[in-house]
């Protein structure tokens, strides 16, 4: 009997109203079958590879929010083929990469391999007060500088030194782009030009690529001419329910959504914060519609309550004990039991 793959489970188990929220986006994007499709489109070294070949080249586990953008330390002590995860002891104010992984691809010499370090970021606001390409290039620079002592050394005994620096990609997915930028993909890289004279040297300088993918906030996948943009637009369209989305991604885009599987549906508790944030957002929207400051305040308060109730309902459906939910959510046990009674009454109708 066929069951949903882990990727399919993640889509179905995610509330489609909050699929664009931060935590949900990171978990969905971390699945290798989806990463393979993104890499084939925007990573030049993968253009001529099949999806299966690319997926097989994604080494190790995809890291979600584990690696710091600014480590604050040197990387001494890490193995030369490792990825640094060092950070300040005080973590306040530090950014983490949303998703960090690397590809190991065969080079033209066949017997040798090249390694690419890749970061994928999910961004709702495509104009957050600064230009996203600037931040993407900064992330590229950090991924290069963090390689010292990990991928390359500057020791006098090392004849290659900087020659061992690995190429990096920072790929940014803007899930709610304005129509002026929607349905487009930008590339920022390093190009060589001569200010005076010419020579035939071919030095290596192609070390970083920053890529921005803009997905329409209007979910207009029909208007998108690029296959990856169409896929991502449908993936993050909160109007499509989970099962319908799985079927669409499988039939229209060829994503492998089924396999024999041994684990249960991903725990919905991991989306607790996202649920509450969505409630706050809806509350603000209701308050703004009334057009008065008092309405906004009441809307926020109502949104928080609705968000917490939804979180409790999801945890109860997953079989969590009411007392454990009360402790986790910092809510009165009587309130949890009241919600449980409402759910049971609703099931009996």
PAGU-930334 format. One record per residue (C-alpha): residue number from 1; x, z, y; residue in one letter. Coordinates in steps of 0.5 Angstrom, whole numbers, plus 500, padded with zeros to 3 digits. Layout:
BEGIN
ATOM NUM X Z Y A
...
% end
This chain:
BEGIN
ATOM 1 500 500 500 X
ATOM 2 503 498 507 X
ATOM 3 503 503 513 X
ATOM 4 505 503 520 X
ATOM 5 512 503 521 X
ATOM 6 515 508 526 X
ATOM 7 515 503 531 X
ATOM 8 507 502 530 X
ATOM 9 506 509 529 X
ATOM 10 509 511 536 X
ATOM 11 505 506 539 X
ATOM 12 498 508 536 X
ATOM 13 500 516 537 X
ATOM 14 501 515 544 X
ATOM 15 495 516 549 X
ATOM 16 495 509 552 X
ATOM 17 493 512 559 X
ATOM 18 500 515 559 X
ATOM 19 504 509 556 X
ATOM 20 508 508 562 X
ATOM 21 509 515 563 X
ATOM 22 517 517 563 X
ATOM 23 517 520 556 X
ATOM 24 513 516 552 X
ATOM 25 516 510 555 X
ATOM 26 523 512 553 X
ATOM 27 521 514 546 X
ATOM 28 517 507 545 X
ATOM 29 524 503 548 X
ATOM 30 528 507 543 X
ATOM 31 526 503 537 X
ATOM 32 531 498 534 X
ATOM 33 526 492 533 X
ATOM 34 524 492 540 X
ATOM 35 531 493 543 X
ATOM 36 533 487 539 X
ATOM 37 528 483 543 X
ATOM 38 531 485 549 X
ATOM 39 538 484 548 X
ATOM 40 537 477 545 X
ATOM 41 534 475 552 X
ATOM 42 539 479 557 X
ATOM 43 545 480 553 X
ATOM 44 549 474 553 X
ATOM 45 553 475 547 X
ATOM 46 546 476 543 X
ATOM 47 543 469 545 X
ATOM 48 545 465 539 X
ATOM 49 543 471 534 X
ATOM 50 537 472 530 X
ATOM 51 533 479 531 X
ATOM 52 535 482 525 X
ATOM 53 542 480 526 X
ATOM 54 542 484 533 X
ATOM 55 538 490 530 X
ATOM 56 543 490 524 X
ATOM 57 549 491 530 X
ATOM 58 546 497 533 X
ATOM 59 550 502 531 X
ATOM 60 548 509 529 X
ATOM 61 542 513 532 X
ATOM 62 539 510 539 X
ATOM 63 540 516 544 X
ATOM 64 535 518 548 X
ATOM 65 536 522 554 X
ATOM 66 542 525 551 X
ATOM 67 548 522 555 X
ATOM 68 550 524 562 X
ATOM 69 551 519 567 X
ATOM 70 556 524 570 X
ATOM 71 559 528 565 X
ATOM 72 563 532 570 X
ATOM 73 569 533 565 X
ATOM 74 574 529 562 X
ATOM 75 573 526 555 X
ATOM 76 579 528 552 X
ATOM 77 578 531 545 X
ATOM 78 573 525 543 X
ATOM 79 575 521 538 X
ATOM 80 577 514 540 X
ATOM 81 571 510 537 X
ATOM 82 566 516 540 X
ATOM 83 561 516 545 X
ATOM 84 562 522 550 X
ATOM 85 556 527 551 X
ATOM 86 560 532 555 X
ATOM 87 557 535 561 X
ATOM 88 557 540 566 X
ATOM 89 555 547 564 X
ATOM 90 550 548 569 X
ATOM 91 546 542 568 X
ATOM 92 542 542 575 X
ATOM 93 542 536 578 X
ATOM 94 545 532 573 X
ATOM 95 542 525 571 X
ATOM 96 542 523 564 X
ATOM 97 541 516 561 X
ATOM 98 534 514 558 X
ATOM 99 537 510 552 X
ATOM 100 544 509 550 X
ATOM 101 547 505 545 X
ATOM 102 552 500 543 X
ATOM 103 553 494 539 X
ATOM 104 558 492 534 X
ATOM 105 559 484 534 X
ATOM 106 563 479 531 X
ATOM 107 568 476 535 X
ATOM 108 570 469 535 X
ATOM 109 576 471 531 X
ATOM 110 571 473 525 X
ATOM 111 575 478 523 X
ATOM 112 575 482 529 X
ATOM 113 569 486 532 X
ATOM 114 567 487 540 X
ATOM 115 564 493 542 X
ATOM 116 558 493 548 X
ATOM 117 556 499 551 X
ATOM 118 549 499 553 X
ATOM 119 544 503 557 X
ATOM 120 536 502 558 X
ATOM 121 532 505 563 X
ATOM 122 525 505 564 X
ATOM 123 523 506 572 X
ATOM 124 515 506 574 X
ATOM 125 517 505 582 X
ATOM 126 521 499 583 X
ATOM 127 522 501 590 X
ATOM 128 524 508 590 X
ATOM 129 527 509 597 X
ATOM 130 533 505 595 X
ATOM 131 535 498 591 X
ATOM 132 535 499 584 X
ATOM 133 541 494 583 X
ATOM 134 545 499 586 X
ATOM 135 543 505 582 X
ATOM 136 544 500 576 X
ATOM 137 551 498 578 X
ATOM 138 553 505 579 X
ATOM 139 551 507 572 X
ATOM 140 555 501 569 X
ATOM 141 561 504 573 X
ATOM 142 560 510 570 X
ATOM 143 560 507 563 X
ATOM 144 566 504 564 X
ATOM 145 570 510 567 X
ATOM 146 567 515 562 X
ATOM 147 571 510 557 X
ATOM 148 578 513 559 X
ATOM 149 580 518 553 X
ATOM 150 575 515 549 X
ATOM 151 575 507 548 X
ATOM 152 582 507 552 X
ATOM 153 588 511 555 X
ATOM 154 593 510 560 X
ATOM 155 598 513 556 X
ATOM 156 605 510 557 X
ATOM 157 606 509 550 X
ATOM 158 599 505 550 X
ATOM 159 601 498 551 X
ATOM 160 594 495 552 X
ATOM 161 591 501 556 X
ATOM 162 586 498 560 X
ATOM 163 585 492 556 X
ATOM 164 581 496 551 X
ATOM 165 575 497 556 X
ATOM 166 569 495 553 X
ATOM 167 564 491 557 X
ATOM 168 557 495 559 X
ATOM 169 550 493 560 X
ATOM 170 545 497 564 X
ATOM 171 538 494 563 X
ATOM 172 532 497 568 X
ATOM 173 525 496 566 X
ATOM 174 520 496 572 X
ATOM 175 514 497 569 X
ATOM 176 509 497 575 X
ATOM 177 513 492 579 X
ATOM 178 509 489 586 X
ATOM 179 507 482 585 X
ATOM 180 512 479 589 X
ATOM 181 517 481 584 X
ATOM 182 513 481 578 X
ATOM 183 515 477 572 X
ATOM 184 522 476 573 X
ATOM 185 529 478 571 X
ATOM 186 535 479 575 X
ATOM 187 542 479 573 X
ATOM 188 548 482 577 X
ATOM 189 555 481 574 X
ATOM 190 562 479 576 X
ATOM 191 564 472 578 X
ATOM 192 571 470 580 X
ATOM 193 573 465 586 X
ATOM 194 579 463 590 X
ATOM 195 580 465 597 X
ATOM 196 586 460 597 X
ATOM 197 589 456 592 X
ATOM 198 588 455 585 X
ATOM 199 591 457 578 X
ATOM 200 589 456 571 X
ATOM 201 590 463 568 X
ATOM 202 584 466 564 X
ATOM 203 584 474 565 X
ATOM 204 578 478 563 X
ATOM 205 574 481 568 X
ATOM 206 567 480 565 X
ATOM 207 566 488 564 X
ATOM 208 559 489 567 X
ATOM 209 552 486 567 X
ATOM 210 546 490 571 X
ATOM 211 539 487 569 X
ATOM 212 533 488 572 X
ATOM 213 526 486 568 X
ATOM 214 520 486 573 X
ATOM 215 513 487 569 X
ATOM 216 507 486 573 X
ATOM 217 503 492 575 X
ATOM 218 497 488 574 X
ATOM 219 498 487 566 X
ATOM 220 498 479 568 X
ATOM 221 501 477 561 X
ATOM 222 498 470 561 X
ATOM 223 501 469 568 X
ATOM 224 508 470 565 X
ATOM 225 512 464 562 X
ATOM 226 518 468 559 X
ATOM 227 516 471 552 X
ATOM 228 520 478 553 X
ATOM 229 516 479 559 X
ATOM 230 509 477 556 X
ATOM 231 511 482 550 X
ATOM 232 513 488 555 X
ATOM 233 507 487 559 X
ATOM 234 502 487 553 X
ATOM 235 506 493 550 X
ATOM 236 505 497 557 X
ATOM 237 498 495 558 X
ATOM 238 494 502 558 X
ATOM 239 488 498 557 X
ATOM 240 489 496 550 X
ATOM 241 488 501 545 X
ATOM 242 494 503 540 X
ATOM 243 491 499 534 X
ATOM 244 489 493 538 X
ATOM 245 496 493 541 X
ATOM 246 500 494 534 X
ATOM 247 496 488 531 X
ATOM 248 497 484 538 X
ATOM 249 505 485 538 X
ATOM 250 505 483 530 X
ATOM 251 501 477 530 X
ATOM 252 503 474 537 X
ATOM 253 510 476 538 X
ATOM 254 512 477 530 X
ATOM 255 514 484 531 X
ATOM 256 515 488 524 X
ATOM 257 510 493 525 X
ATOM 258 509 495 517 X
ATOM 259 513 498 512 X
ATOM 260 513 503 506 X
ATOM 261 514 510 510 X
ATOM 262 514 517 508 X
ATOM 263 513 521 515 X
ATOM 264 507 523 519 X
ATOM 265 505 520 525 X
ATOM 266 510 523 531 X
ATOM 267 508 529 534 X
ATOM 268 503 528 540 X
ATOM 269 506 535 543 X
ATOM 270 512 531 545 X
ATOM 271 508 528 550 X
ATOM 272 505 535 553 X
ATOM 273 508 534 560 X
ATOM 274 506 527 560 X
ATOM 275 499 529 559 X
ATOM 276 499 534 564 X
ATOM 277 502 529 569 X
ATOM 278 497 524 568 X
ATOM 279 492 529 569 X
ATOM 280 495 531 576 X
ATOM 281 495 523 578 X
ATOM 282 488 522 576 X
ATOM 283 486 528 581 X
ATOM 284 490 526 587 X
ATOM 285 486 519 586 X
ATOM 286 480 522 586 X
ATOM 287 482 527 592 X
ATOM 288 484 521 596 X
ATOM 289 478 517 594 X
ATOM 290 474 522 598 X
ATOM 291 478 522 604 X
ATOM 292 479 529 606 X
ATOM 293 485 534 605 X
ATOM 294 480 539 601 X
ATOM 295 478 533 596 X
ATOM 296 485 532 595 X
ATOM 297 487 539 593 X
ATOM 298 481 540 589 X
ATOM 299 483 533 585 X
ATOM 300 490 536 584 X
ATOM 301 487 542 581 X
ATOM 302 482 539 577 X
ATOM 303 487 534 574 X
ATOM 304 491 539 572 X
ATOM 305 486 543 568 X
ATOM 306 484 536 565 X
ATOM 307 491 535 563 X
ATOM 308 492 541 560 X
ATOM 309 485 541 556 X
ATOM 310 487 534 553 X
ATOM 311 494 537 551 X
ATOM 312 490 543 547 X
ATOM 313 485 538 544 X
ATOM 314 491 534 541 X
ATOM 315 495 540 539 X
ATOM 316 489 542 535 X
ATOM 317 487 535 532 X
ATOM 318 494 536 529 X
ATOM 319 493 542 526 X
ATOM 320 496 547 530 X
ATOM 321 494 554 530 X
ATOM 322 490 557 536 X
ATOM 323 495 563 538 X
ATOM 324 501 558 537 X
ATOM 325 498 553 542 X
ATOM 326 496 559 547 X
ATOM 327 503 561 547 X
ATOM 328 506 554 548 X
ATOM 329 502 552 553 X
ATOM 330 501 559 557 X
ATOM 331 494 559 556 X
ATOM 332 489 565 554 X
ATOM 333 487 565 547 X
ATOM 334 480 565 549 X
ATOM 335 480 559 552 X
ATOM 336 484 555 546 X
ATOM 337 478 558 542 X
ATOM 338 473 555 546 X
ATOM 339 476 548 546 X
ATOM 340 476 549 539 X
ATOM 341 469 550 538 X
ATOM 342 467 544 543 X
ATOM 343 471 540 538 X
ATOM 344 468 542 532 X
ATOM 345 461 542 535 X
ATOM 346 463 535 537 X
ATOM 347 465 533 530 X
ATOM 348 458 535 527 X
ATOM 349 454 531 532 X
% end
